[in-house]
Amino acid sequence: MLTNSLLSNSFFNRTNVVQIARELLGHILVCQNSAGIRSSGIIVETEAYNGITDKASHAYGGRHTNRTSTLYQSAGTSYVYLCYGIHHLFNIVTNAVGIPHAVLIRALQPVEGIDLMLERRNLAMPSANLARGPGSAAKAMGINLKQNGLSLSKQNNIWIERPLNTVDSKNICAGPRIGVNYAAEDALLPYRFWIKGNACVSKK
């Protein structure tokens, strides 16, 4: 265990989703299964989605559907959706209730529960690919639609822990998000953040 210091929902209840996405790097995502076994990973890559003004966001233009309703909930809520009917993607809702901002967790550096992660991914040996990319990260952590709409807390067996050491700003890179070409000019926004040189970061 890297740290016992839980990240409170107040961290997410701020107006600047881009800043939050950047500051999440280095924090630890933890999931605990029904047997009490922890899986955890250092967050090494994120993407910010800026709500109704962001053409890449599910809530662009104020879109409000059964799926996107979670985005309008309180800060620190888990937003999980199925992408292409195959991959679950894990996001964290930010800002005030009714403002659909969110941060996508794109990649993790596995720390605990690696054997369980390998089993979930149907892999034999650990590698940088274990939790690289948002679909792989969610699958390795055992995250699916059952976690959608949950507050990040130990009570719900999914939470974020603070790192022992913050990531130095000189080691943080920024660039366009991946897979959002449909968003026209917003696809070029530097809303993706990653830890420089980390092998677990997505390969564009």
C-alpha angles and dihedrals in degrees: 000000000000098000142347094215109113120211108238125222089250087076088065096039094085132108102237108076091176091058091047091052090052094046093050091070110110095022119121124243111208129192124180122200128216090271091057094251114147125221114189140170139179112249105241102163134033141167128210123220114196102205126230096002095050115088090203093057123097086227096053112147091012094295108180118186136147088271098045095044089091090062090065093056128098125300115275094037119137114242110195123173138169114250118208088345090285116069129052112217122203121216134168120224115230139186127033127328109283095028107101102212120144144172120222116215103222104175143005136199102224117236112160134024094024093155089055091047090053091051092050091049093042091236129142103208135029116256141156087270094064095096101004113132125023097270093050092044093054093045093049090052094047093244118156140143091298087075094051112118096013122134110241102252143122087252088065094040094240123091147136124248127202117247123246088232127027120230112261111244091233088064095054119095127194132199145136120312121257125249099008101109089133088070094077111205091000089065087072096056113119093238098132118091131188142167109260115249096004109145093213095064117111118269106230 
